[in-house]
Amino acid sequence: MSVVAEAPGFLQVFSDGSVKRFAPDIVSASEQEQSSNGYKFKDVVIDPSKPITARIFLPDVSPRSSTNKLLPLIVYFHGGGFCFGSTTWHGYHHFLGDLSVASQSIVVSVDYRLAPEYRLPIAYEDCYSSLEWISQQAISTEPWLAGADLSWVFLSGDSAGGNIVHNVAVKAITDGISNVKVRGLLIIHPYFGSEKRTEQEMAEGSEGHVASNDMFWGLSIPQGSNRDYLGCNFEKNAELSATQWYEFPAVMVNVAGLDFLKERGVMYAEFLQKKQVREVKLVEAEGESHAFYVFHPESEATRLLQKQMNEFIKSY
């Protein structure tokens, strides 16, 4: 049995189809009583049959103040090339817990099923179902969400999770979700692609990045598809009308100056602008690398990102 695909330190895929994932440090649910950073957290089951789970972060300030004010809700989808990652990872946990405090928001971070065992569009379907769960069940069955304002919802995610945000938002517009109003999208270092190579992808020295991206797309898109699959190539997402694009939520696209995916993130923002989405904001973290907030959740750059996200949320 041989290794047919590998992301060192994160993932190995073997010739028999089996997958081995290497989890970094995690924060387990049993540690919730030890939380002392201004928030509490717990894990919930969204759909036990799949399974789809989530971690909820709640700032210490009561969501129902004396003025009965409800808090915004952030629904977050983690990155990992659709093939690895978890909201329980130390970096994600602390980044999102601190974000809940910085923005005074309730955060629901979703653990969706991973490729290659569950290829796209499974991740999109799982993450969309988390919104349905919030809409249909959570208010009556999950007391931690009683203080959430479902007319003040933001979808956020990084890397592959940023890709998921876009595709879930498109589905929410075409299908509609009762009781949930998505005000904005907070997309961080999004992971997109296409059969046509970009200028940066064809540049000398980019071969390693291109090969890694191609590997993850090969593991995650449906069998028989290529990188022009509509989940990969946002330009193939043509089912929205001009009116629907205009009604698309406001978008903040965050890119990092040293990130190989920066080019695709800028292209995505420009695509939305051409579609006449009402507000598209492009923000660059100069001198930072891909997913710096996961590897350095307490850095100054991470604090700035959380501040920018909070300002975007409060503007809507």
C-alpha positions as CSV (number, residue, x, y, z in Angstrom):
1,M,0.0,0.0,0.0
2,S,1.6,3.3,-1.1
3,V,1.0,7.0,-0.4
4,V,-0.7,8.6,-3.5
5,A,-1.2,12.1,-2.0
6,E,0.4,13.8,0.9
7,A,0.3,17.1,2.8
8,P,3.2,16.6,5.2
9,G,2.2,17.0,8.8
10,F,-1.5,17.0,7.9
11,L,-2.7,14.3,5.5
12,Q,-1.8,11.1,3.8
13,V,-4.0,9.3,1.2
14,F,-3.1,5.7,0.4
15,S,-3.6,3.6,-2.8
16,D,-6.4,1.6,-1.2
17,G,-8.4,4.8,-0.6
18,S,-7.7,5.0,3.1
19,V,-6.8,8.4,4.7
20,K,-4.6,9.2,7.6
21,R,-4.9,12.7,9.2
22,F,-2.4,14.2,11.6
23,A,-4.1,16.5,14.1
24,P,-2.1,19.3,15.7
25,D,-2.8,20.4,19.2
26,I,-6.5,20.6,19.9
27,V,-8.8,22.1,22.6
28,S,-11.1,19.4,23.7
29,A,-14.7,19.9,24.9
30,S,-13.6,18.8,28.4
31,E,-11.5,22.0,28.7
32,Q,-14.5,24.3,28.5
33,E,-14.7,24.9,32.2
34,Q,-11.1,26.1,32.1
35,S,-11.8,28.9,29.6
36,S,-10.9,32.3,31.1
37,N,-10.3,34.5,28.0
38,G,-13.6,36.3,28.1
39,Y,-15.7,33.6,26.4
40,K,-17.1,30.1,27.0
41,F,-17.6,27.4,24.5
42,K,-19.2,24.0,23.9
43,D,-19.7,21.4,21.2
44,V,-23.1,20.6,19.6
45,V,-24.3,18.1,17.1
46,I,-26.1,19.5,14.1
47,D,-26.8,16.2,12.3
48,P,-25.8,12.9,14.0
49,S,-26.4,10.8,10.9
50,K,-23.6,12.3,8.9
51,P,-22.1,13.5,11.3
52,I,-22.0,17.3,11.3
53,T,-20.9,19.0,14.6
54,A,-20.1,22.6,15.6
55,R,-18.4,24.5,18.4
56,I,-20.3,27.5,19.8
57,F,-18.4,30.4,21.3
58,L,-20.2,32.8,23.6
59,P,-18.7,36.0,25.0
60,D,-18.9,36.3,28.7
61,V,-21.2,39.3,28.5
62,S,-24.7,38.0,28.7
63,P,-26.3,37.9,25.2
64,R,-29.5,39.4,26.8
65,S,-28.5,42.6,28.5
66,S,-30.9,44.8,30.5
67,T,-31.9,46.4,27.2
68,N,-32.7,42.9,25.8
69,K,-30.2,43.5,22.9
70,L,-29.4,40.5,20.8
71,L,-25.9,39.7,19.5
72,P,-24.8,39.2,15.9
73,L,-24.2,35.6,14.8
74,I,-21.1,34.5,12.9
75,V,-21.2,31.1,11.2
76,Y,-17.7,30.0,10.5
77,F,-16.2,27.3,8.1
78,H,-12.6,26.3,8.7
79,G,-10.0,25.8,6.0
80,G,-7.8,22.8,5.1
81,G,-8.2,22.2,1.3
82,F,-11.6,20.5,2.0
83,C,-9.5,17.6,3.2
84,F,-8.4,18.4,6.8
85,G,-8.9,20.9,9.6
86,S,-11.2,21.2,12.5
87,T,-12.8,23.9,14.7
88,T,-11.1,22.0,17.6
89,W,-7.6,22.9,16.5
90,H,-5.8,25.1,19.0
91,G,-5.3,27.9,16.4
92,Y,-8.9,28.0,15.2
93,H,-10.3,27.7,18.7
94,H,-8.4,30.6,20.1
95,F,-8.8,32.8,17.0
96,L,-12.6,32.3,17.0
97,G,-13.0,32.5,20.8
98,D,-11.1,35.8,20.8
99,L,-13.2,37.0,17.7
100,S,-16.4,36.4,19.7
101,V,-15.1,38.7,22.4
102,A,-13.6,41.3,20.0
103,S,-16.9,41.5,18.0
104,Q,-19.3,40.7,20.9
105,S,-20.8,38.1,18.6
106,I,-21.9,34.5,19.0
107,V,-19.8,32.2,16.8
108,V,-20.9,28.9,15.5
109,S,-17.9,27.1,13.9
110,V,-18.9,24.1,11.8
111,D,-17.1,20.8,11.4
112,Y,-18.2,19.5,8.0
113,R,-17.4,16.2,6.4
114,L,-14.0,16.1,4.6
115,A,-12.7,14.9,1.2
116,P,-11.6,12.7,-0.3
117,E,-14.0,10.4,1.6
118,Y,-16.8,13.0,1.0
119,R,-16.1,15.0,-2.1
120,L,-17.7,18.3,-3.0
121,P,-20.5,19.3,-2.9
122,I,-20.8,17.5,0.4
123,A,-19.0,20.3,2.3
124,Y,-21.3,22.9,0.8
125,E,-24.4,20.8,1.7
126,D,-23.2,20.2,5.3
127,C,-22.4,23.9,5.9
128,Y,-25.7,25.0,4.3
129,S,-27.5,22.5,6.6
130,S,-25.9,24.3,9.6
131,L,-27.9,27.4,8.6
132,E,-31.0,25.3,8.3
133,W,-30.3,23.9,11.8
134,I,-29.9,27.4,13.2
135,S,-33.1,28.5,11.5
136,Q,-35.3,25.6,12.2
137,Q,-34.1,24.1,15.5
138,A,-31.5,26.0,17.3
139,I,-33.6,28.7,18.8
140,S,-35.9,26.2,20.5
141,T,-33.3,23.5,21.3
142,E,-30.0,25.4,21.9
143,P,-30.1,27.9,24.7
144,W,-26.7,29.4,23.8
145,L,-28.3,30.7,20.6
146,A,-31.3,32.3,22.4
147,G,-29.4,35.6,22.4
148,A,-28.5,35.5,18.7
149,D,-30.1,38.0,16.3
150,L,-31.0,35.9,13.2
151,S,-31.5,39.1,11.2
152,W,-27.8,39.9,11.8
153,V,-26.0,36.9,10.5
154,F,-22.5,36.8,8.9
155,L,-20.9,33.9,7.1
156,S,-17.1,33.6,7.5
157,G,-14.4,31.2,6.7
158,D,-10.8,30.9,5.6
159,S,-9.1,29.2,2.7
160,A,-11.4,26.3,1.6
161,G,-13.8,27.7,4.2
162,G,-13.8,31.0,2.3
163,N,-14.7,29.1,-0.8
164,I,-17.6,27.4,1.2
165,V,-18.8,30.8,2.3
166,H,-19.3,32.0,-1.3
167,N,-21.1,28.8,-2.4
168,V,-23.3,28.7,0.7
169,A,-24.2,32.3,0.1
170,V,-25.2,31.6,-3.5
171,K,-27.4,28.7,-2.3
172,A,-29.0,30.8,0.4
173,I,-30.0,33.4,-2.2
174,T,-31.4,30.8,-4.7
175,D,-33.1,28.6,-2.1
176,G,-33.8,31.0,0.7
177,I,-33.6,30.2,4.5
178,S,-36.5,31.3,6.6
179,N,-35.7,33.3,9.7
180,V,-32.1,33.9,8.8
181,K,-30.8,37.1,7.2
182,V,-27.2,37.0,6.0
183,R,-25.9,40.6,6.2
184,G,-22.4,40.0,5.1
185,L,-19.6,37.6,4.2
186,L,-16.2,37.7,5.9
187,I,-13.9,35.7,3.5
188,I,-10.3,35.1,4.5
189,H,-7.6,33.9,2.1
190,P,-10.1,32.2,-0.2
191,Y,-9.2,29.0,-2.1
192,F,-10.4,29.1,-5.7
193,G,-9.0,27.8,-9.0
194,S,-9.6,27.2,-12.7
195,E,-8.3,25.2,-15.6
196,K,-6.7,28.4,-16.9
197,R,-3.5,29.2,-15.1
198,T,-3.0,32.7,-13.8
199,E,0.1,34.7,-14.4
200,Q,1.5,34.0,-10.9
201,E,0.8,30.3,-11.2
202,M,2.8,30.1,-14.4
203,A,5.7,32.1,-12.9
204,E,9.1,30.4,-12.3
205,G,9.2,29.0,-8.7
206,S,5.5,28.5,-8.3
207,E,5.5,24.8,-9.3
208,G,5.3,23.6,-5.7
209,H,2.3,25.7,-4.8
210,V,0.5,24.8,-8.0
211,A,1.2,21.1,-7.5
212,S,-0.2,21.3,-3.9
213,N,-3.3,23.2,-5.0
214,D,-3.9,20.7,-7.8
215,M,-3.6,17.8,-5.4
216,F,-6.2,19.2,-3.1
217,W,-8.6,20.0,-5.9
218,G,-8.0,16.5,-7.3
219,L,-9.0,15.0,-3.9
220,S,-12.0,17.2,-3.4
221,I,-13.9,17.9,-6.6
222,P,-16.3,15.3,-7.9
223,Q,-14.9,12.4,-9.9
224,G,-14.6,13.3,-13.5
225,S,-14.6,17.0,-12.9
226,N,-11.8,19.4,-13.5
227,R,-10.8,22.8,-12.0
228,D,-13.6,24.5,-13.9
229,Y,-16.1,22.7,-11.6
230,L,-18.4,25.5,-10.4
231,G,-17.3,25.0,-6.8
232,C,-13.7,25.7,-7.8
233,N,-14.1,28.3,-10.5
234,F,-16.3,31.1,-9.2
235,E,-16.8,32.4,-12.7
236,K,-18.8,29.3,-13.5
237,N,-21.3,30.3,-10.7
238,A,-23.7,31.8,-13.2
239,E,-27.1,30.8,-11.8
240,L,-27.7,34.2,-10.1
241,S,-29.5,36.9,-12.0
242,A,-28.3,40.5,-12.2
243,T,-30.9,41.4,-9.5
244,Q,-29.7,38.5,-7.3
245,W,-26.1,39.6,-7.6
246,Y,-27.1,43.1,-6.6
247,E,-28.9,41.6,-3.5
248,F,-25.8,39.6,-2.7
249,P,-24.6,40.3,0.9
250,A,-21.8,42.8,1.5
251,V,-18.4,41.1,1.3
252,M,-15.0,41.7,2.9
253,V,-12.3,39.7,1.2
254,N,-9.1,39.4,3.3
255,V,-5.8,38.5,1.5
256,A,-2.3,38.2,2.8
257,G,0.7,39.8,1.1
258,L,2.9,36.6,1.1
259,D,0.1,34.2,0.4
260,F,0.2,32.3,-3.0
261,L,-3.6,32.4,-2.9
262,K,-3.6,36.3,-2.8
263,E,-4.0,36.5,-6.6
264,R,-7.1,34.4,-6.6
265,G,-8.6,36.4,-3.7
266,V,-8.1,39.7,-5.6
267,M,-9.6,38.1,-8.7
268,Y,-12.6,37.0,-6.6
269,A,-13.2,40.5,-5.3
270,E,-12.9,42.0,-8.8
271,F,-15.4,39.4,-10.0
272,L,-17.9,40.5,-7.4
273,Q,-17.4,44.1,-8.3
274,K,-18.1,43.3,-12.0
275,K,-21.3,41.6,-10.9
276,Q,-22.2,44.8,-9.2
277,V,-22.4,43.4,-5.7
278,R,-23.4,46.5,-3.7
279,E,-20.3,46.5,-1.4
280,V,-17.0,44.6,-1.8
281,K,-14.1,45.5,0.4
282,L,-10.6,44.1,-0.2
283,V,-8.2,44.2,2.8
284,E,-4.6,43.1,2.6
285,A,-2.4,41.9,5.6
286,E,1.0,43.0,4.3
287,G,3.9,40.8,5.1
288,E,1.7,38.0,6.3
289,S,1.4,34.4,5.1
290,H,-1.6,32.1,4.5
291,A,-3.7,31.4,7.6
292,F,-1.3,33.3,9.9
293,Y,-4.2,33.7,12.4
294,V,-4.3,29.9,12.9
295,F,-0.6,29.6,13.4
296,H,-0.3,32.8,15.4
297,P,-3.7,33.4,17.0
298,E,-2.3,36.0,19.5
299,S,-0.2,38.0,17.0
300,E,-0.7,41.7,16.3
301,A,-1.7,40.8,12.8
302,T,-4.4,38.5,14.1
303,R,-5.7,41.2,16.5
304,L,-5.9,43.6,13.6
305,L,-7.8,41.1,11.5
306,Q,-10.3,40.6,14.4
307,K,-10.6,44.4,14.7
308,Q,-11.3,44.7,11.0
309,M,-13.9,41.9,11.1
310,N,-15.6,43.6,14.1
311,E,-15.8,47.0,12.2
312,F,-17.3,45.3,9.2
313,I,-19.9,43.5,11.4
314,K,-20.8,46.7,13.3
315,S,-21.3,48.6,10.0
316,Y,-24.2,46.3,9.1
